Amino acid sequence: MFLTALLSTAMAVEPVATTFLSVAGWESGLQWQGQGGVKHTLYSDPSSTLFSDVYVQGEVLVQATPDYLRGGAQLEFSPMAMLVFRFRYESSSYFGNVKSVYGFDTAADGYGDAERDQRTNGPGYDTRVTGTAVLRAKVGPAIVATVFDRAWIRQDPGEGVVGEFWYEPEYQMLVAMDDKILQNTTVLLYEKTLETDAVDNLLIGVMSTYRRAQTSEDVIYRAGPMLVVNTHDGDRSVLVIAQPQFVSRTFSAVKPFFAVRATMKF
């Protein structure tokens, strides 16, 4: 019955566009990201919990920070409400300023602020391909979601960058010039509906992040509180994260809340 409805449903195509502006307590500090494309609805049944919106979506992505400019494309497919797959291709240009690109000789090298100050840096270009799977569920006011990413990144460093490894500022890890990164992000949230003109709901909970580079074997694990504020009209969303580093070679007891980030969605 579902396949018949899927094939016979009139295909609906609608434009999609989103802009993110982030302020972080590390590295680049400021990040802007814009993405836009089209969403192709394959099947929609509002009465079905699982198949309320089956779609495929294609987007062009642009990301800019004081350190680099990145562009690419993303294809997203959701066969059911609790499952989303994404495939992304991107290319980055690093400006070679004070925060990019830093080369290191071995995977065991320290790469904190003091170690990077002792290294020479320069421009560079990278290519990255990322596959993502998202599992999500909601039971009453409780929301749980887990995201698995597998990224392949190849860095082509410019003049002045010395070494077989480099510090990747977005992942905050030491990775090889040609490396693969496994990442898992899990959130557990409680939704609180507010009857106000400005705010529609609040999502309060915790978020954990695990990353591991295959070649360098560098590992990061951090977890901490998370807050999402959604406006009543649905056009604005603010995300705030504060994550202490539990596993990281750059961890400093002086600065335990190393990963602090605020993101606004337009």
C-alpha positions in Angstrom: 0.0 0.0 0.0 2.8 2.4 0.9 4.7 1.7 -2.3 1.6 2.2 -4.4 0.9 5.5 -2.7 4.6 6.5 -3.1 4.5 5.9 -6.9 1.1 7.6 -7.4 1.6 10.7 -5.3 2.0 13.9 -7.2 5.6 15.0 -6.7 5.9 18.3 -4.9 9.0 20.5 -5.1 9.6 23.4 -2.9 12.6 25.7 -2.4 14.5 25.6 0.9 17.0 28.0 2.4 18.7 28.4 5.8 21.3 30.7 7.2 23.4 30.0 10.4 25.5 32.5 12.3 27.7 31.0 15.1 29.9 32.5 17.8 32.3 30.0 19.4 34.7 30.2 22.3 37.5 28.6 20.3 39.5 29.0 17.1 37.7 31.0 14.4 35.3 32.5 16.8 32.8 33.6 14.1 31.2 31.4 11.5 28.6 32.1 8.8 26.9 29.3 6.8 24.3 29.6 4.1 22.6 26.7 2.3 19.8 26.6 -0.2 18.2 24.3 -2.7 15.0 22.3 -3.4 13.1 19.7 -1.4 11.3 17.0 -3.4 8.4 15.4 -1.4 8.0 11.7 -2.3 5.2 10.8 0.0 3.3 12.6 2.7 0.7 11.2 5.1 0.0 13.6 8.0 -1.9 10.7 9.9 1.2 8.5 9.8 3.9 8.8 12.5 6.6 7.2 10.4 5.7 8.4 6.9 4.4 11.9 7.5 7.2 13.4 5.2 9.3 11.2 2.9 11.6 13.4 0.9 14.8 14.0 -1.0 16.6 17.4 -0.8 19.5 18.9 -2.6 21.3 22.0 -1.5 24.4 24.2 -2.2 26.4 25.1 0.8 28.7 28.1 1.6 30.6 28.6 4.8 32.9 31.5 5.8 35.1 32.1 8.8 38.1 34.5 9.4 40.3 31.4 8.6 38.7 29.8 5.5 36.1 29.8 2.8 34.2 26.6 2.0 31.7 25.6 -0.6 30.0 22.4 -1.7 26.8 20.5 -2.2 24.6 18.2 -0.1 22.0 15.5 -0.9 19.6 14.5 1.9 17.1 11.6 1.9 14.6 10.8 4.6 12.7 7.5 4.1 10.8 7.8 7.4 10.4 10.3 10.2 13.1 8.8 12.4 15.8 8.4 9.8 17.8 10.8 7.6 20.8 10.1 5.3 23.1 12.9 4.0 25.9 12.9 1.5 28.1 16.0 1.3 31.0 17.1 -0.9 33.0 20.3 0.0 36.1 22.1 -0.9 37.9 24.6 1.3 40.4 27.4 0.9 42.5 28.3 4.0 43.8 31.9 4.0 47.1 31.1 5.8 46.4 33.7 8.5 47.3 33.3 12.2 44.9 30.3 12.7 45.5 28.2 9.5 47.1 25.9 8.3 49.5 24.5 11.0 51.6 21.5 10.1 53.0 18.9 12.6 55.7 16.3 12.2 54.1 13.3 14.0 50.7 12.3 15.3 52.0 12.5 18.9 52.9 16.2 18.7 51.0 18.5 21.0 48.8 21.0 19.2 47.5 23.3 21.9 47.8 27.1 21.7 51.4 27.1 22.9 52.5 24.4 20.4 50.8 26.1 17.5 52.6 29.3 18.3 55.9 27.6 17.8 55.0 26.2 14.3 55.0 28.0 11.0 51.7 28.2 9.2 50.4 28.9 5.7 47.5 28.6 3.2 46.0 25.4 2.0 43.2 23.7 0.2 41.2 20.7 1.2 38.6 18.3 -0.2 36.2 16.5 2.0 33.4 14.0 1.5 31.1 13.2 4.4 28.4 10.6 4.8 25.8 11.0 7.6 23.1 9.0 9.2 20.6 10.5 11.7 18.4 8.5 14.0 15.8 10.5 16.0 12.7 9.8 18.1 10.2 11.7 20.3 8.1 10.2 23.1 6.0 12.9 24.7 8.2 15.8 25.6 11.4 13.7 25.4 13.5 13.9 22.3 16.6 11.7 21.5 18.8 11.9 18.4 22.1 10.4 17.4 24.2 11.5 14.4 26.9 9.3 12.8 29.4 11.1 10.5 32.2 9.5 8.4 34.4 12.1 6.7 37.3 11.8 4.4 39.5 14.9 4.3 42.5 15.5 2.0 44.6 18.6 2.7 46.9 20.1 0.1 49.1 22.5 2.2 50.7 25.6 0.7 54.1 27.0 1.1 55.2 27.3 4.7 53.3 24.3 6.1 55.7 21.6 7.2 54.8 18.1 8.4 52.7 15.1 7.6 49.9 16.2 9.9 47.8 19.3 10.4 45.5 20.9 12.9 41.9 20.8 11.6 40.2 23.8 13.3 36.6 22.7 12.8 37.1 19.2 14.3 39.8 20.6 16.7 42.0 17.6 16.1 45.4 16.7 14.7 44.8 14.7 11.5 46.9 13.4 8.7 47.1 15.2 5.3 44.9 12.4 4.0 42.7 11.1 6.8 39.2 9.8 7.8 37.3 11.0 10.8 34.5 9.2 12.6 32.1 11.4 14.6 29.1 10.7 16.8 26.9 13.4 18.3 24.0 12.4 20.6 21.4 14.7 22.2 18.8 14.0 24.9 16.3 16.8 25.2 13.2 17.8 27.1 10.7 20.0 25.2 8.9 22.8 27.1 6.1 24.6 25.3 5.7 28.3 26.1 2.5 30.3 25.5 4.2 33.5 24.6 4.2 35.8 21.5 8.0 35.6 21.1 9.0 32.0 22.0 7.3 28.8 20.8 9.2 26.3 22.8 12.4 25.5 24.7 14.5 22.3 24.3 16.7 21.7 27.3 19.1 18.7 27.7 22.6 17.4 27.1 24.8 16.9 24.1 27.8 14.6 23.7 30.4 14.6 20.9 32.9 11.8 20.1 35.5 12.1 17.3 38.3 9.8 16.2 40.8 10.3 13.3 41.8 7.0 11.7 45.4 7.7 10.7 46.5 10.1 13.5 44.4 8.2 16.1 43.6 11.4 17.8 40.4 11.3 19.9 38.1 13.9 21.4 35.1 13.3 23.7 33.1 16.0 25.4 29.6 16.4 26.8 27.6 19.2 28.4 24.3 21.1 28.6 22.4 22.3 25.5 19.6 24.8 25.1 17.5 25.5 22.0 15.0 28.4 21.8 12.5 28.4 18.9 10.6 31.5 18.1 6.8 31.5 17.7 6.9 32.2 14.0 9.4 29.4 13.4 11.8 31.7 11.5 14.4 32.0 14.3 16.2 29.4 16.4 19.0 29.9 18.9 21.3 27.0 20.0 23.7 27.3 23.0 26.2 24.6 23.9 28.8 24.4 26.7 30.8 21.1 26.7 33.7 20.3 29.0 36.5 18.3 27.4 36.7 14.8 29.0 39.1 13.4 26.4 41.4 15.7 24.5 45.2 16.3 24.2 44.5 20.1 24.3 42.5 19.9 27.5 43.4 22.5 30.1 42.2 22.6 33.7 42.3 26.4 33.5 39.8 26.4 30.7 37.5 23.3 31.3 34.6 24.6 29.3 36.6 24.7 26.1 33.7 24.1 23.7 31.2 26.9 24.1 29.1 27.8 21.1 26.0 29.9 20.3 24.3 29.5 16.9 21.3 31.4 15.5 19.3 29.9 12.6 17.5 32.3 10.3 
